[in-house]
Amino acid sequence: MTGRPEQQPTPRTLPIHRALAALALGLAACGAPEREVAPGAFIPRFDPPEGGPPPARQEQVVDEFHGTAVADPYRWLEDIDAEEVTAWIRAQDRHTEAWLSKVEEREAIRERLTELWSFPRWSAPERHGDRWAWTFYDGVREQPVLMVGSAPDADGRVLLDPNTLSADGTVSVGPLAWSEDGRYLAWARSEAGSDWRTWRVLDVETGETLQDELRWSKFAGAAWTHDGAGFFYQRFARPAEGEEREAATRGAQLCYHRLGTSQDDDVVVYERPDEPTWGFRPEVTDDGRYLVVEVSSGTDRRNRVLFADLEVEGWPVEPLVAALEASFDYAGSHGSEAFFVTDRDAERGVVVAVDLARPVPEAWRIVVPESVHVLEAATVVGGELLLTYLEDAADALLRYAPDGRLLGRVELPSLGRISRPTGDADDTVTYFTFESFVHPPSVHRYVLGEAAAEVVRAPDLDLDPAQFEVQRVSLLSGDGTTLRMFLVHRPGLRLDGSNPTLLYGYGGFGIAMRPAFSAERLAFVERGGVFAQAILRGGGEYGVPWHEAGMRERKQQVFDDFLSAARYLVRNDYTVPERLAIHGRSNGGLLVGAVLVQAPEQFGAAICEVGVLDMLRYHRFTIGWAWEPEYGSADDPEMFPVLRAYSPLHNVRPASYPPTLITTGDHDDRVMPAHSYKFAAALQAAQEGPAPILLDVTFRAGHGGGKPTSLRIAEATDRLAFLAMTIQR
């Protein structure tokens, strides 16, 4: 399995199909829109710190791409462990702190964020044998803890506490895999936000950690054989010493580990040295009879499927879906039938049943046909299929019988998102979490056959949802395509163009941007801001064509959609360019970087978080090669001019840029921090205006997964302080 720039791997939601200097072309060559409104020059409300940002030296480094020479003067910043690079980023951090420390509201922002962050939250409980398990965060500790109890609503006891694994809270836990009887728990440990995982095994009854230790795993969960003897997992070869955070990760193996043995003795169940981009996500059917393996190829939404009869000696692996033609997401099983969500011949998804005892394609049957809405996920609980649909970028939960009959719709509180319902084939109750822009996550219990779910665990938070208004508006992109956008603001908002507004977007990898609770965004709205979340092509909100309309040679369309959303906010008097900030992370960082260099005059501030910004070299580091199905590669002579035309790093030119905050983690091994380092250096050198270009590096932090609470609050404080000194002045 391979990680999209944004998404974090979990056992039940992989594969993760689902980041990117006057050095190259000018603005006109990018196909960017003409300038419309020029904002006033940035004038800080306090005396700026003395001196500018620490300069970055330039080298005479030139690459040739298909006969075209491209300069890369900041190549030295790719050596992220070099002393010179470390000294430079620490100097950048001091410069950023010198600016942010002058924001009078900074401590008040930190205090309010801490209040909004400090509430208890639970995951949906799951049954394993005669035990129930859930994660719990008390609002104070750095990491959530894993709890077990005799009932789903029990107080429970702490089974696994990541907060005891490091002094600074930078060791996190996940994913998890339980043995069928609940006796053993395989859990994966990550340090400093790295994608690399080390598997350990816990005896749930005694709390003892067994001697088993499995290293160099990432991007997949684990699946136990039902006898509890061991589990399947994915591993890679150990990177060369010192290259653990930079080296490309290829050549996955699907292995079986037997408890009490060394990892060196693990059985390689399946591997394809001739297909180094393949990744493997194992599942075992509910009856324990079959192994089902989803086979990804980078972040291509399409995948293959393998299976093995575990009652046959040697577990010979056979193809179930051999061609790379559609996506297949294993949803569960009922008897010998395995259910998959697939977009084969169905752009918005269907559920198909495959009898693994007779898996020939002509025997497959469509259980739930294609709907007008996108089928996002399916789970088998109590002999029913619980299907999550996307209805204009918000979740809906429907129930179906195994024969395809619609049994009903589960009422949800409002526009929001739910987690994948928990439960097994013999359960009659399921649990899920629900959240929205103004409702923090709460746990809901649903009894099959009822009309609505009931809230069983909800946080007590000093926040009144009635103090916020949520809208879902429609607008047109430049080519006439209808887009949607969520708006969150105080009731009675005056449309006089005076409102500081934060526009957020992603637009890639088929990932849907649904309503989600964010303390940071609500703190911004509380201070008089408008938060806007744009639904862009490239995402997964409206099916395969919507995704494909924003990938590869059509990527510029995503940026045009985002610019259309920005113009809508100005045209309808929500704000003006001087008070409009843009924010995106990972692939969304690419989005912000691209529109920033294409149309700097249209924004009053920009926040580019862990962005993919060097589109000519992204595929040479860590898991970047896996994103080639989404972006294409500069090694391809047809894709090179496309990538060069919008690559943020290669389209920086001398201009007056708005205040820009570029953030990354020094241990990010998903999107290597050199993307941010090089982009910041290029922007600072090209800046012709008075606005600051700031680089903010979080140390001992990765792409975002497993980040301790204190770091999350500190980073959010800096972002809101940056907005306070720019668009909220």
PANU-783011 format. One line per 10 residues: their letters; for each residue z, y, x of C-alpha. Coordinates in steps of 0.1 Angstrom, whole numbers. Layout:
<tordos>
a> Z,Y,X ~ ...
</tordos>
This chain:
<tordos>
mtgrpeqqpt> 0,0,0 ~ -6,35,11 ~ 11,67,2 ~ -5,96,-16 ~ 5,129,0 ~ 29,136,-28 ~ 42,105,-45 ~ 71,84,-33 ~ 68,46,-35 ~ 89,26,-59
prtlpihral> 87,-11,-67 ~ 74,-7,-102 ~ 51,23,-99 ~ 30,14,-69 ~ 2,12,-59 ~ 4,47,-50 ~ -33,56,-55 ~ -21,87,-55 ~ -19,150,13 ~ -49,192,38
aalalglaac> -80,313,130 ~ -112,326,123 ~ -125,293,134 ~ -154,283,111 ~ -172,296,81 ~ -168,330,63 ~ -157,334,27 ~ -192,335,12 ~ -200,300,26 ~ -170,286,8
gaperevapg> -185,294,-26 ~ -154,314,-35 ~ -154,339,-63 ~ -160,376,-58 ~ -129,398,-54 ~ -117,413,-87 ~ -84,433,-83 ~ -70,444,-49 ~ -32,445,-50 ~ -13,472,-32
afiprfdppe> -2,467,3 ~ 31,449,8 ~ 59,473,15 ~ 92,456,22 ~ 123,471,5 ~ 143,468,38 ~ 135,475,74 ~ 115,445,87 ~ 130,426,117 ~ 120,440,151
ggppparqeq> 90,423,167 ~ 64,400,151 ~ 63,362,149 ~ 63,343,182 ~ 27,341,193 ~ 10,308,198 ~ -12,304,229 ~ -48,294,224 ~ -67,268,243 ~ -104,263,248
vvdefhgtav> -107,231,227 ~ -140,225,210 ~ -150,195,190 ~ -186,186,180 ~ -192,173,145 ~ -228,161,139 ~ -242,188,162 ~ -219,216,151 ~ -192,229,175 ~ -158,237,159
adpyrwledi> -130,254,179 ~ -94,240,176 ~ -74,265,198 ~ -40,253,185 ~ -46,216,192 ~ -15,216,215 ~ 7,220,184 ~ -2,184,174 ~ 21,171,202 ~ 50,175,178
daeevtawir> 76,161,202 ~ 66,183,232 ~ 93,207,244 ~ 69,236,242 ~ 62,228,205 ~ 99,224,197 ~ 107,258,214 ~ 79,275,194 ~ 89,262,160 ~ 126,271,166
aqdrhteawl> 115,306,175 ~ 94,306,143 ~ 125,295,124 ~ 146,324,139 ~ 118,348,129 ~ 118,335,93 ~ 156,337,91 ~ 155,373,103 ~ 134,381,73 ~ 152,360,47
skveereair> 186,370,58 ~ 179,406,47 ~ 174,396,11 ~ 206,408,-7 ~ 203,383,-35 ~ 201,353,-12 ~ 237,342,-15 ~ 237,348,-53 ~ 206,326,-55 ~ 222,299,-35
erltelwsfp> 253,300,-57 ~ 233,297,-89 ~ 211,270,-75 ~ 242,250,-65 ~ 255,254,-101 ~ 223,242,-116 ~ 220,213,-92 ~ 255,202,-95 ~ 254,180,-126 ~ 257,143,-130
rwsaperhgd> 226,122,-135 ~ 219,85,-140 ~ 188,63,-138 ~ 181,40,-167 ~ 202,8,-164 ~ 185,-25,-156 ~ 199,-60,-162 ~ 199,-85,-133 ~ 214,-118,-143 ~ 247,-110,-160
rwawtfydgv> 250,-76,-142 ~ 237,-42,-150 ~ 227,-17,-123 ~ 219,20,-122 ~ 219,48,-98 ~ 244,77,-102 ~ 245,111,-87 ~ 277,131,-92 ~ 262,165,-85 ~ 281,169,-52
reqpvlmvgs> 272,142,-27 ~ 241,142,-6 ~ 226,110,-20 ~ 229,91,-53 ~ 249,58,-52 ~ 240,24,-67 ~ 263,12,-94 ~ 269,-22,-110 ~ 288,-31,-142 ~ 292,-57,-168
apdadgrvll> 275,-36,-195 ~ 249,-8,-195 ~ 274,17,-206 ~ 303,6,-183 ~ 319,29,-158 ~ 309,4,-131 ~ 317,2,-95 ~ 298,15,-64 ~ 277,-13,-49 ~ 258,7,-23
dpntlsadgt> 266,42,-11 ~ 240,58,12 ~ 264,87,19 ~ 283,64,42 ~ 253,55,63 ~ 250,89,81 ~ 271,119,88 ~ 245,144,76 ~ 232,126,45 ~ 197,121,59
vsvgplawse> 197,83,55 ~ 184,73,20 ~ 180,40,1 ~ 149,28,-18 ~ 131,8,-30 ~ 153,-20,-43 ~ 146,-56,-52 ~ 170,-79,-71 ~ 170,-117,-70 ~ 164,-132,-104
dgrylawars> 200,-142,-109 ~ 213,-109,-96 ~ 232,-124,-67 ~ 213,-107,-40 ~ 199,-72,-35 ~ 172,-64,-10 ~ 173,-27,-2 ~ 152,-5,20 ~ 167,21,43 ~ 149,52,55
eagsdwrtwr> 161,78,81 ~ 153,115,82 ~ 128,113,54 ~ 105,88,71 ~ 81,66,52 ~ 92,37,75 ~ 116,14,58 ~ 140,-13,71 ~ 150,-40,46 ~ 185,-53,44
vldvetgetl> 201,-78,20 ~ 234,-74,2 ~ 255,-102,-14 ~ 263,-85,-47 ~ 294,-105,-54 ~ 311,-100,-21 ~ 295,-67,-10 ~ 287,-83,23 ~ 255,-71,41 ~ 237,-102,54
qdelrwskfa> 223,-105,89 ~ 187,-102,77 ~ 169,-71,90 ~ 132,-65,84 ~ 116,-35,101 ~ 83,-17,100 ~ 77,-18,63 ~ 64,10,41 ~ 45,18,9 ~ 55,-13,-11
gaawthdgag> 85,-29,-28 ~ 96,-65,-26 ~ 96,-95,-50 ~ 119,-125,-49 ~ 110,-161,-57 ~ 131,-171,-86 ~ 151,-197,-66 ~ 166,-168,-47 ~ 156,-183,-14 ~ 137,-152,-2
ffyqrfarpa> 113,-125,-11 ~ 78,-112,-4 ~ 73,-78,13 ~ 47,-58,33 ~ 50,-50,70 ~ 29,-35,98 ~ 28,-39,135 ~ 53,-18,154 ~ 37,15,166 ~ 36,23,203
egeereaatr> 68,37,217 ~ 71,74,209 ~ 42,74,183 ~ 62,62,153 ~ 57,96,135 ~ 21,102,144 ~ 2,70,149 ~ -22,58,122 ~ -8,30,101 ~ -32,1,94
gaqlcyhrlg> -33,-36,92 ~ -7,-46,66 ~ 6,-81,63 ~ 20,-97,31 ~ 50,-117,43 ~ 77,-140,29 ~ 112,-137,43 ~ 136,-166,38 ~ 172,-156,38 ~ 192,-163,69
tsqdddvvvy> 161,-164,92 ~ 147,-140,117 ~ 119,-116,108 ~ 100,-133,136 ~ 99,-165,116 ~ 86,-148,84 ~ 55,-165,69 ~ 24,-144,67 ~ 13,-152,32 ~ -19,-131,33
erpdeptwgf> -36,-107,57 ~ -71,-94,63 ~ -76,-82,99 ~ -112,-76,89 ~ -100,-51,63 ~ -73,-30,81 ~ -71,-4,52 ~ -59,-30,27 ~ -23,-28,15 ~ -3,-53,-6
rpevtddgry> 21,-49,-35 ~ 38,-82,-46 ~ 51,-91,-80 ~ 64,-124,-94 ~ 58,-131,-130 ~ 86,-132,-155 ~ 87,-170,-156 ~ 87,-172,-117 ~ 55,-193,-117 ~ 30,-169,-101
lvvevssgtd> 28,-144,-74 ~ 6,-114,-83 ~ -6,-91,-56 ~ -22,-57,-61 ~ -44,-49,-31 ~ -51,-12,-25 ~ -76,3,-1 ~ -62,37,9 ~ -55,59,-21 ~ -86,48,-40
rrnrvlfadl> -75,44,-76 ~ -95,12,-77 ~ -78,-20,-64 ~ -82,-57,-62 ~ -58,-84,-74 ~ -48,-117,-59 ~ -25,-144,-72 ~ -9,-176,-61 ~ 7,-205,-80 ~ 41,-208,-65
evegwpvepl> 44,-244,-76 ~ 15,-254,-54 ~ 25,-262,-18 ~ 15,-236,7 ~ 10,-210,-20 ~ -28,-206,-16 ~ -38,-171,-25 ~ -68,-167,-47 ~ -87,-137,-60 ~ -81,-126,-95
vaaleasfdy> -101,-93,-93 ~ -123,-96,-63 ~ -145,-64,-67 ~ -134,-29,-61 ~ -146,-15,-94 ~ -115,-3,-114 ~ -78,1,-113 ~ -55,-27,-123 ~ -18,-21,-127 ~ 4,-52,-133
agshgseaff> 26,-45,-164 ~ 45,-78,-168 ~ 39,-112,-183 ~ 45,-132,-215 ~ 43,-170,-209 ~ 13,-177,-186 ~ -4,-144,-196 ~ -2,-115,-172 ~ -8,-80,-187 ~ -26,-53,-167
vtdrdaergv> -34,-16,-175 ~ -70,-11,-163 ~ -97,15,-166 ~ -125,-11,-162 ~ -151,0,-188 ~ -124,23,-202 ~ -120,58,-187 ~ -87,64,-204 ~ -73,29,-199 ~ -67,-4,-219
vvavdlarpv> -43,-33,-217 ~ -59,-66,-208 ~ -43,-101,-209 ~ -52,-127,-182 ~ -41,-163,-186 ~ -32,-172,-150 ~ -36,-209,-159 ~ -73,-201,-167 ~ -80,-168,-150 ~ -118,-166,-154
peawrivvpe> -130,-132,-165 ~ -147,-145,-196 ~ -113,-156,-209 ~ -97,-122,-205 ~ -89,-104,-237 ~ -83,-67,-245 ~ -49,-64,-261 ~ -48,-27,-266 ~ -82,-9,-268 ~ -89,25,-254
svhvleaatv> -73,55,-271 ~ -82,92,-272 ~ -53,97,-248 ~ -48,84,-213 ~ -28,52,-210 ~ -4,58,-181 ~ 18,27,-179 ~ 29,-4,-198 ~ 60,-26,-197 ~ 67,-59,-214
vggellltyl> 101,-59,-231 ~ 112,-84,-257 ~ 78,-97,-263 ~ 65,-62,-270 ~ 43,-39,-250 ~ 58,-5,-245 ~ 30,19,-236 ~ 33,54,-221 ~ 5,77,-230 ~ -3,112,-217
edaadallry> -10,135,-246 ~ -22,168,-231 ~ -1,163,-200 ~ 31,153,-219 ~ 44,117,-224 ~ 43,97,-256 ~ 58,62,-261 ~ 41,36,-283 ~ 50,0,-292 ~ 24,-28,-295
apdgrllgrv> 26,-65,-302 ~ 11,-90,-277 ~ -18,-95,-302 ~ -26,-58,-301 ~ -10,-46,-333 ~ 5,-11,-332 ~ 42,-15,-341 ~ 52,21,-340 ~ 58,53,-320 ~ 92,61,-304
elpslgrisr> 102,97,-312 ~ 110,118,-281 ~ 130,151,-282 ~ 102,174,-271 ~ 73,179,-247 ~ 85,160,-216 ~ 83,130,-194 ~ 100,96,-194 ~ 106,70,-168 ~ 92,35,-171
ptgdaddtvt> 113,16,-197 ~ 135,-11,-183 ~ 140,-46,-197 ~ 127,-82,-195 ~ 107,-104,-218 ~ 139,-117,-235 ~ 155,-83,-241 ~ 157,-65,-274 ~ 169,-32,-260 ~ 152,-9,-235
yftfesfvhp> 164,21,-216 ~ 145,51,-201 ~ 152,86,-189 ~ 138,117,-205 ~ 135,152,-191 ~ 116,184,-198 ~ 112,219,-183 ~ 145,229,-200 ~ 163,196,-205 ~ 178,178,-174
psvhryvlge> 173,140,-172 ~ 193,120,-198 ~ 194,83,-204 ~ 181,70,-238 ~ 187,36,-254 ~ 160,22,-277 ~ 165,-8,-299 ~ 131,-25,-306 ~ 120,-17,-341 ~ 139,15,-346
aaaevvrapd> 122,48,-351 ~ 139,68,-324 ~ 159,63,-293 ~ 195,75,-289 ~ 210,95,-260 ~ 237,74,-242 ~ 242,95,-211 ~ 235,132,-207 ~ 248,157,-182 ~ 271,186,-192
ldldpaqfev> 252,215,-177 ~ 259,252,-182 ~ 223,258,-194 ~ 212,266,-230 ~ 176,254,-236 ~ 174,280,-264 ~ 174,307,-237 ~ 139,296,-226 ~ 106,294,-243 ~ 80,267,-233
qrvsllsgdg> 43,271,-242 ~ 12,250,-236 ~ -18,273,-236 ~ -55,267,-232 ~ -80,286,-210 ~ -115,282,-196 ~ -124,276,-160 ~ -154,293,-145 ~ -178,266,-156 ~ -166,266,-192
ttlrmflvhr> -142,236,-189 ~ -111,238,-211 ~ -79,237,-190 ~ -42,235,-201 ~ -13,253,-186 ~ 25,252,-193 ~ 44,285,-193 ~ 82,288,-192 ~ 99,321,-197 ~ 126,340,-215
pglrldgsnp> 121,345,-253 ~ 107,378,-263 ~ 86,382,-231 ~ 69,415,-229 ~ 32,412,-220 ~ 29,444,-201 ~ 18,430,-167 ~ 52,436,-152 ~ 65,400,-150 ~ 69,383,-116
tllygyggfg> 51,350,-121 ~ 50,318,-101 ~ 19,296,-105 ~ 22,260,-95 ~ -5,234,-91 ~ -15,201,-76 ~ -49,188,-87 ~ -55,155,-69 ~ -52,118,-65 ~ -52,112,-102
iamrpafsae> -15,124,-104 ~ -6,139,-137 ~ 16,171,-137 ~ 39,165,-166 ~ 69,186,-177 ~ 99,181,-154 ~ 133,196,-149 ~ 137,219,-119 ~ 168,239,-111 ~ 148,260,-88
rlafverggv> 122,270,-114 ~ 148,277,-140 ~ 167,299,-116 ~ 135,319,-111 ~ 130,322,-148 ~ 166,333,-153 ~ 159,362,-130 ~ 131,374,-152 ~ 102,353,-139 ~ 75,334,-156
faqailrggg> 68,299,-144 ~ 33,285,-149 ~ 22,250,-143 ~ -16,246,-143 ~ -33,214,-153 ~ -63,211,-129 ~ -92,187,-124 ~ -84,161,-98 ~ -53,151,-116 ~ -47,122,-140
eygvpwheag> -40,140,-172 ~ -74,132,-189 ~ -86,100,-174 ~ -111,90,-147 ~ -137,117,-152 ~ -111,144,-149 ~ -99,130,-116 ~ -134,125,-102 ~ -143,160,-111 ~ -119,173,-85
mrerkqqvfd> -124,149,-56 ~ -146,147,-25 ~ -177,170,-28 ~ -162,184,-60 ~ -129,195,-45 ~ -138,232,-47 ~ -137,229,-85 ~ -99,224,-82 ~ -95,256,-64 ~ -118,274,-89
dflsaarylv> -96,260,-118 ~ -65,274,-101 ~ -81,308,-96 ~ -91,307,-133 ~ -54,300,-142 ~ -44,330,-120 ~ -69,353,-137 ~ -57,341,-172 ~ -22,353,-163 ~ -35,387,-152
rndytvperl> -60,391,-180 ~ -34,384,-207 ~ -9,408,-192 ~ 17,383,-181 ~ 15,398,-146 ~ -6,416,-120 ~ -18,403,-86 ~ 10,421,-68 ~ 36,401,-88 ~ 17,368,-89
aihgrsnggl> 29,341,-64 ~ 13,307,-59 ~ 31,275,-49 ~ 20,239,-41 ~ 32,211,-20 ~ 13,183,-1 ~ -21,181,-17 ~ -9,212,-36 ~ -3,228,-3 ~ -40,222,4
lvgavlvqap> -47,239,-29 ~ -26,270,-20 ~ -40,272,15 ~ -76,270,3 ~ -73,297,-24 ~ -52,319,-1 ~ -79,321,25 ~ -107,323,-1 ~ -91,351,-23 ~ -61,366,-5
eqfgaaicev> -64,398,-26 ~ -56,380,-59 ~ -20,371,-50 ~ 13,389,-42 ~ 28,359,-23 ~ 21,323,-14 ~ 43,293,-7 ~ 25,264,11 ~ 48,234,13 ~ 41,203,35
gvldmlryhr> 4,210,30 ~ -27,191,42 ~ -45,219,59 ~ -67,206,87 ~ -94,188,67 ~ -114,178,98 ~ -86,159,115 ~ -62,148,87 ~ -74,112,88 ~ -65,108,124
ftigwawepe> -27,108,119 ~ -1,86,102 ~ -14,75,68 ~ -40,102,65 ~ -70,78,68 ~ -59,64,34 ~ -68,97,17 ~ -105,94,26 ~ -114,80,-8 ~ -101,113,-23
ygsaddpemf> -113,138,3 ~ -140,121,23 ~ -141,123,61 ~ -155,147,87 ~ -169,117,104 ~ -193,114,76 ~ -222,138,82 ~ -226,144,44 ~ -189,152,39 ~ -184,173,71
pvlraysplh> -199,205,57 ~ -180,201,24 ~ -147,197,42 ~ -154,225,66 ~ -164,249,38 ~ -129,248,23 ~ -105,235,50 ~ -78,261,50 ~ -73,260,88 ~ -110,264,95
nvrpasyppt> -115,293,70 ~ -88,316,83 ~ -104,349,91 ~ -91,384,100 ~ -79,398,66 ~ -49,414,49 ~ -30,383,36 ~ -2,385,11 ~ 33,374,23 ~ 31,337,29
littgdhddr> 58,311,34 ~ 47,278,51 ~ 72,250,50 ~ 74,215,65 ~ 98,189,79 ~ 98,181,115 ~ 100,143,107 ~ 72,143,81 ~ 52,112,88 ~ 32,114,56
vmpahsykfa> 16,148,62 ~ 21,155,99 ~ 39,189,104 ~ 11,199,129 ~ -9,209,98 ~ 16,236,90 ~ 21,246,126 ~ -16,252,132 ~ -21,269,99 ~ 8,293,105
aalqaaqegp> -4,301,140 ~ -39,308,128 ~ -28,330,99 ~ -3,350,120 ~ -31,357,146 ~ -55,367,118 ~ -31,389,98 ~ -44,425,95 ~ -19,436,69 ~ 18,444,70
apilldvtfr> 30,413,51 ~ 49,385,70 ~ 35,351,76 ~ 66,329,79 ~ 70,293,91 ~ 101,275,78 ~ 108,241,94 ~ 135,218,81 ~ 149,196,109 ~ 156,159,103
aghgggkpts> 135,160,72 ~ 103,143,61 ~ 78,148,33 ~ 105,150,6 ~ 117,115,-3 ~ 154,109,3 ~ 162,144,13 ~ 199,152,10 ~ 211,176,-16 ~ 223,203,9
lriaeatdrl> 188,205,24 ~ 171,206,-10 ~ 193,235,-20 ~ 189,253,13 ~ 151,250,11 ~ 150,261,-26 ~ 172,291,-17 ~ 148,302,10 ~ 118,299,-14 ~ 135,319,-41
aflamtiqr> 147,345,-16 ~ 112,348,-4 ~ 100,355,-39 ~ 129,380,-44 ~ 116,400,-14 ~ 80,398,-25 ~ 71,396,-62 ~ 106,401,-77 ~ 112,434,-59
</tordos>
